[in-house]
């Protein structure tokens, strides 16, 4: 009977270890794909801070014939319109909409790129100091498609129906799969209680599963940082086709490097979290086992003896 329990515990340990590994992967994937993770990565890479310079550089050729004073006013208006905080807010809204749609929380993709708002912000600021004739000319030169938000669902690189993609279907199942795996780990830990003779033994077996999975996660993060991330960056091979785009290319390289490092950090942190859980379980097992041992060794209190006179 004892051998059978050990064999069952080994089976539980293997299943729990595999479940924890898949749980780590699913949790890391959901974390990396979350809007907050992407926005904070873009902020760390300096994308939002560089936006005003990119906008000014993109439109610099449009006012080559203007006077120095006019160029200064246009550039100042562009920088104020292309406020990094405004861009971060818009990117967050777009990512949250895309995330809600891909998870099945919204029936349709409604996110849009607010180019019209950016142009309106620029014209509103420039109108305070600019020449009315120049402002009118700029308004007339704006293409019709830029006078309204550009819906992502109508963008060329987006399929007409994202929900038809099998990847979207699997992605929508990811949160449920992670939740079910978490429930499976809890049930397996509870199954260890009768097999391991109570809490201390169950905590040790469960802690071992977390320990092995945590070590696998930390080792995986090392592998990502040494091989996968550099290969990914090399695979893009970003080069500027035009000297005016060098700043954009450098920003893209910096963003890729930042995100690669953040992904490695996410994998490593989940592995470290599992290691911490393992240590906590080992400590709790030792404390409970020690308390039970002291309780067994403590002498029984004598009963039936006459009480001392007060």
Secondary structure, DSSP 8 states (H G I E B T S, - for coil): -HHHHHHHHHHHHHHHHHHHHHHHHHHHHHHHTSHHHHHHHHHHTTHHHHHHHHHHHHHGGGGTTS-HHHHHHHHHHHHHHT-HHHHHHHHHHHHHHHHHHHTTSSSS---EE-HHHHHHHHHHHHTTTS-HHHHHHHHHHS-GGGSS-EEGGGSTTS-S-GGGSHHHHHHHHHHHHHHHHHHHHHHHHHHHHHHTTSHHHHHHHHHHHHHHHHHHHHHHHHHIIIIIHHHHHHHH----SSGGGHHHHHHHHHHHHHHHHHHHHHHHHHHHHHHHHHHHHHHHHHHHHHHHHHHHHS-----S------
